[in-house]
Amino acid sequence: MKKDFKIILPFSVFVLLMLFVPNLLAYTVAELSSESKKCIDCHMREDPAIYGQWGTSKHFRANVGCYECHKAEKGDKDAYEHEGSVISIIVSPRDCARCHEKEVAEFSKSHHAKGGKILDSLDNILAEVVEGNRGFKSPAFPKGNSASAVTGCWQCHGSPVKVLPNGKLDPATWPNTGIGRINPDGSEGACTACHTRHGFSAAQGRYPDTCGKCHMGPDHPQLEIFNESKHGIAFHANEDALNLDNPKWILGEDYTAAPTCASCHMSATPNQPVTHDIGMRISWNNRPETSIRPEASDKKLGLKTSEIGWKVRRENMKDVCLNCHNVDWVDNFYVQYDEFIKLYNDKFAKPGIELMGLAKSLMKKTKFSNKIDFTWFELWHHEGRRARHGASMMGPDYAHWHGMYEVSRNFYHQFIPEIEELIEKGKQSKKAETVAAAKKLEQKLDEILKSDNHKWFQRK
């Protein structure tokens, strides 16, 4: 009787799976579809590079061709008929989810997916107004866009892709592989931001330079910091030993010589699966004026991950670290990191926010029409971020010389003098409320400069 039960149980489980999980085997493709074969007949001649890239991919070996990814329904906003098939140019995360449901679900609840929501940010004001104009006119934007925003901001953050009446895509919004691209089907993101067409390589997604397409430069130089750090030095010395194209690619099992960005933020460990939500191992968000906990920034974006506290996320990252480092090493790193964040927040960021708040009524109302707007913006957005990211990734030169050194120099010898100029100008005003505002700002400045953090800086 027991013997019969052992035989029947696996079959019954299989039957249940077929009944209740109908899509389980839906994309196990026995052979290349006739539609894709037709695509290939033309595109192997017209677009040999695309055909060649696809030929090196796992999609090729799984008989997943052009049509399987590009197929569309007639009611889709960006659908059009091409050589007898209804297709769309854009392959959105919703399309990828036909096969990669878990990855898309994780990505969709991440900060990356919300990258396109930059319209109200200071960065966007700079690109749209200060740097740009409305000279870039296109069918979907007859009143114009800023070429600086289209070519700069939107190519990393993403933008809404506009479909024209003939089914073509507006040139202001396409091509675009921004990580938070807003697609015509309503989905957010672009899988090809990391897994470039048409190879869609996992190894490429694991390579640091892939992240560096966006995570580099004066305000978020993660790639440069990685290259400076011991992690980056080890990566470049041992790249051939990392098995980047290994499908499993578990840290501590398949490679041990060095990590990449993906190793720490996304990839599998013996205790954790791969995740496409890069926020699940981050315990500080270093993007704002002051560093905040990630659940607070998730809440601002309306993400459900706001329910997951920073301590859980830190333990996730510690699990990564412990594959190469011992407990004391990891714990002590976090003590150093937390103290650095506390120093930046308490000594420069919080006082700066207070002073800028009190100075607002003494300044011209338009953003970036005052010199101090740029001084303060660069202090936290450039130097301050560089310092904090340098500390988070063990890049000492970025934490110090490109970071806190420039923060302190600009705080004491640009920001404070400009605050003093506003005070003196305000005190000379004929408006009583302006004089009162200047005196209130002066009082706060005196209070800050007499505190333990700043008392060394004697101006008189």
N, C-alpha and C positions, 0 to 999 in steps of 0.2 A: 504493500500500500504506500509506504513511504517512497519507494522507488518511483511509482507512478506519479506521485505528487511533484517530485523533482522535475519530471519531464513536462508535466502540464503547466506548471507555474510560469516558466519563461514564455511559453506560447501565449498564455492568457495575458501576460503583461504586454506582449507585442500587440495583441488584438486591441487592448485598451488604448495603447498609444496611437494606433491607427484610427480609432474611433474619436478620441478626444484631442489629439494633436494632429489634425489633418495636414498641416503644412510641414510636418517634420521632414519628409523626404521630397518636398515640392521642388527643390532646386538641386536635386541630384540628377544632372542632365546626362542622359545616355549618349547623345550625340549632338553636334552643333546644329542649331535650328536652320531651317531653310532660309528664314529671313536674314540671319547672320551670315550665312554662306553667300547670299546675294550682296550684302554689304561688303564682304571681303573681296569679292570679285572685282569691285570698283576701287575700294580704298587701298588695296595692296599696291595698285598702280598710282593712284592720285595722292595718297598719303603714306608712303612707304615707312616713314619714321613711326607713325602711329601704329601701323600694322606690325612693325618690328618690336615695338614696346609691348604690345599686347601678346605677341608670340613668346615673350620671356616671362609672362605673368602666370600666376596660379589660375586665373580665369581661363586662360587658353587651355591648360591641362584639364580643367573641369568642364570644358565645352560651354563656357559662359562667354558669349560673344557680344558684338555691338548691339544687337537688338534687345538682348536680355537686360541691358542696362539703360538703353535709350528709349525703350518702348514707352508709349504714352496712350492715353485715352483721348478720344475726340473732344471731350469736354474740358480737358486741361488747358489752362491759360496759355501755355507755351507750346502746345501741340501743333504740329503741322504735318501734312502728308508729303512723304519723300519716297519716290520710287516704289509706290504701292503700299508703303507702311506708314503708320502714324507714329511719329517719334517726337522727342524734344532734344534740344541741344544740351540742356542742363541735366546732369545726373545729380539729383539732390539727396540729402540724407534719407528722405522718405523713400526714394528709389533704392538706395543701398540697403535699407532696412528689410527689403524683400528677403535678403539672405542674412544680413548682419544686424539682426534685430537688437541683440544685447548691446552691441557697440554703439549703435545709434541712440538707444534709450539712455545709456550712460552719458554720451556726449551731449544730448539734448538738455540735460539738467545741469550742465557745467557753465562756468564763466565764459569759456570759449564760444559757446553757442550764442551768448548775448553780446558778442563783440561788436555787432552792427548797431547797437543802441548807443551811439556816441553823439547824437545830434545836439544834446544840451550840454555837452562837456566843454571845458575851457579849450581843450585841444582843437575841438571842432570850430570854435569861434576864431581861433588863430588861423586855421586853414581856410575857412570860408570868407572871413572878413579882413583880418589883418594882412595875411599873406596873399589872399586871392581877390577875385572879383566875380562878376556874373557873365564872364565872356564865353564860357564853354556852353554853347547852345546846342541842343539836340532835340529830336522829335518829341521825346517824353518830357523834356525840360525846356520849353520854348523861352522861358524867362532866364534861363542860364544856370550854370553851376560854376563852382570854383575848380579850375583844373588842378590846383594844388591839392584839394580834398580828394578829387577823383583819382589822381595818380599816386598820391601819398597815403592819406588816411584809409581810404576805402579798400585799397589793395591788401591791407593787413586785417582791418576790422571787418570788412565786408560792407555791402550796401544793399538796399532793395533792388532787385533786378527787374527792370521794366520791360514788358513785352509790347511790341508795336503791332498795329492792326494786321500786318502781313505775316505775323508769326516770328519775325526777326527780333533780336534783342537790342535795346537802345545802347548806343556806343558809350554813353556816359556810365553805364552800369555793367557792361560786358565787353571784354573778358574781365572776370573777377573771381578770384579764389580766396577771398577774405574769409577768415575763420568763422565769422559771424554773419556771413552773407544771408540775406533774407530772400528766399527763393519764391518763384511764382506760385508754387503749390503751398506756400505758407510755412514750410519747414525752415529752420534756421541752421546755418552752417554750410561748410564745404569740406567733405572728406578729403578732397584733392588738395586741400591746404597742406596736408602732411603726407598723403599717399598720392603722389603726383600721377596724373594720367600718362600713359595708359598701361603702365606696369603695376601701379597700385602696390608698391613694394612695402612689406613690413620692415625690411631692413632699412629702407630709406627713412621711414618714420622713426626708426631708432637712432638715426645718425644725428649728431648735435647740430650740424649746419642746417638741417631741415627746420629746426626750431628757430635758428638764427635768421631766417627770412624776416621774422617780425621781432624777435627778442634780441635786439642789438641796438646800439646807438646811445645817445647821450642820456636818455631818460629811463631806459631799461636794458642795460648792456649785459644780459645774462650770458650770451654767447662769449663775449670777451672775458667775462668773469670766469666762466667755465674753463676757457683756454688757459687762464692764469692759474687756476686752482690746481691742487694736487690731482683732483679727479681728471681734469683736462690733460694734464701732463701725462698721467698714466694712460689715458685713452689714446693719445697720439703715439705713445711709445709701444702700445700693445694692441693696436687696432686689428691686426691680423688674427689675434687670439680670441676675439670677442664673439665669433660665430653669429654675426649680425643677421644672417639669413636663416638661422635655425628657427623652425616654426614654433617650437616650445619656448625656448629662450628664457629660462628661469635663472635668476641671479643666484649664484652659489652652486648651481648644478651644471649649467651649460657654459658659464663664463665666470671668472673671478678676478681677472687682471685689472679691470677698470669698469666704471659705470658710464653711461651716457645720460642725457637729460631724461630720456624715457625710462631708464632703469629706476631712477628715484621717484619719478612722478606718475608713471603709468604701468610699467611692466611687472610681470609676475615675480613673486618670491616663493620660496617653499610654503609659505603660509598665506599668501594673498594671490588672487587671480589678477589678470590684466584688468585695468580700468581705463576708460576713456573720459573720466571726469578727473581732470588734473587738480582739482581742489581738495581731493580726499586725503592728501598727505601734506597739506600746507597748514601751518599753525599760526602764521601771521600774514595778513594782507598788507604789503608794503607799497601799494599804489597811492593811497590818499595822503593828505598833508601829514597826518599822524598814522602810524601803523595801527591797524585794528584787527580784531579776530575775524577769521574767515566767515563764521556764521553770521556776523553782523553785516558784512558786505553781501552775502548771499540773500539776506532778508531784504536788502534794498532793491535787489534785482527780482524779488519774488520767487526765488528758487526754493524748492522743498528741502534742499540740503541745508537750509538754515537750522534745521532741527538737529543737525550733527555737529557737536561741539568741537572746539579746537583740540581738546585733550585726546579725543578719539583719533583725530587726524594726525596728531603728533605721534601717537602710538603706532599708527600705520607707517609713518616715515621711519620711526625708530626700528621697526621690523625690517625695513630695507637696509638701514645702516648696519644692523647687527649681523648681516651676512659677511661683512668685511671688517667690522670694528667690534671691540668689546664694550660691555655695558658702561664702564666708567668713562671711556672715550666719548661715547655717544651722549651720555648724561651731561658731561662737562662741556661738550660743544654747545648744548642747548642752554646751559647756564650762561656761557659767554654771549651767545646770540641774544638771549632775552635781556641781558644787561646792556648790550649795545642799543637795542631798540628802546629801552627805557631811557638811556642817555639822550638819544636823538629826540624822542618825544618830549621829555621833560625840559631839556635845556634849550632847544631851538623851535620845535614844531608848535607846542602849546603856547609859549610866549608870542611867537610870530602870529598865530591865529588870533590871539587876544588883541595884539596891537593893530593888525589889519582890520579887525572888526570895529575898533574904536576910531580908526583913521578913515573909515569909509565916508563919513559925512564931510570930511575935509578934502576929499578927492573928486575929480571929475567922474561923472556917473558911468560913462562908457567904458566897458572892459578894455584893458590894455591901452587906454588913452593916457595913463599915468606911468611915468618911469618906474615907480615902485611896484606896479602890477607885474612888470617883467622881472624885476629883482626878486620879488617874493615867489613868483611862479617858478623861476629857475632854481631858487633855493630849495624848495621842497620837491618839485617835479623832476628836476635834473639831478642836482648834487645830492639832495636828500634821498632820493630813490637809489641812486648809485651806491651810496653808503650802505643803505639797508640791504640791498640785494648783494652787495659785496660781502657783508657779514653773513647773510643766509647761505651763501655758496662757498664760503671760505676763500674769498679773494681779497687778501690783505691790502693790495694796492688800491683796489676800488673802494674798500671800506675806509681807507685812510686818505691817500693823496687825491684820488678822484672823488672822494666822498666827504668825510668829516672835515678835512682840511679846507676844502672849498666851501662847505656849509658855514664853517666858523668865520672864515675870511669875509665872505659875502654878508653874513649876518652882522658882524661888527663894523665893517668898513664900507658897506653899501646900504644895507637895509636900515640899520640904526640911524645913520646920518640922514637918510631920506625921511624917516619918521620925524626926526628933529626939525627938518625943513618944513614939514607939514605943520608941526606945532608952532613954530615961529610965525609962519604965514597966517595961521589961524588966529593966533593971539593978536595980530594986527588988524583983524577984520573989524568992520563997523557993525557987524551983526552979533548981537549978544549970544545967540545960540551957537554960532561958530566959535566964538571965544571960549565959551563954556566947554564945547567939544574938544578944543585944543588943550585946555587945561586938564580935562579928564584924561586925555591921551598922555599928556606930560606926566601926570601922577602915576599912571600905570607903567610908563617907561622907567621912571625913577624907582618904582617898586621892584621891577624886574632886574634892573642893573645893580640894585643893592642886595639882591638875593645871593645865596652862596654860589650858585652856578655862574654868576656874572660879575661878582664884586671885584674881581681882578681888573676889570676894564674901567679904570678911572679916567673919566673924560675931563675932569677939572683939576 
